[in-house]
C-alpha cells in the first residue's frame, strides 16, 4: 500500500480479483443481451429492467473494490485513514 495524496494505491488480492473478474464477465453477458434486446426491438420497459440490473451489478463491483481499499486503509494512521475514507465516499457519491 502506498499513499498518493488522499488516495491509497491498493491492489485486489488474487481471490478478490477473480471474484471481480467473474462479476465483470456476467455483466458483459448482460450487456450483450441488452444489445440483442434492442436489435430485436423488445419493449423499452424490458430493456430498461436489464439496464438497471447491469448497473446494479457494476455498483457491486465498485463496492467490492472500495471495500478492498478501505480494508487496507485501516492500516494507516487515523488522520490519513479519515482522508482516504472521505475521498472514497466522495467518489462513490459521484457515481
Rosetta blueprint (number, residue, H / E / L):
1 X L
2 X E
3 X E
4 X E
5 X L
6 X L
7 X E
8 X E
9 X E
10 X L
11 X L
12 X L
13 X L
14 X H
15 X H
16 X H
17 X H
18 X H
19 X H
20 X H
21 X H
22 X H
23 X H
24 X H
25 X H
26 X H
27 X H
28 X H
29 X H
30 X H
31 X H
32 X H
33 X H
34 X H
35 X H
36 X H
37 X H
38 X H
39 X H
40 X L
41 X L
42 X L
43 X L
44 X H
45 X H
46 X H
47 X H
48 X H
49 X H
50 X H
51 X H
52 X H
53 X H
54 X H
55 X H
56 X H
57 X H
58 X H
59 X H
60 X H
61 X H
62 X H
63 X H
64 X H
65 X H
66 X H
67 X H
68 X H
69 X H
70 X H
71 X H
72 X H
73 X H
74 X L
75 X L
76 X L
77 X L
78 X H
79 X H
80 X H
81 X H
82 X H
83 X H
84 X H
85 X H
86 X H
87 X H
88 X H
89 X H
90 X H
91 X H
92 X H
93 X H
94 X H
95 X L
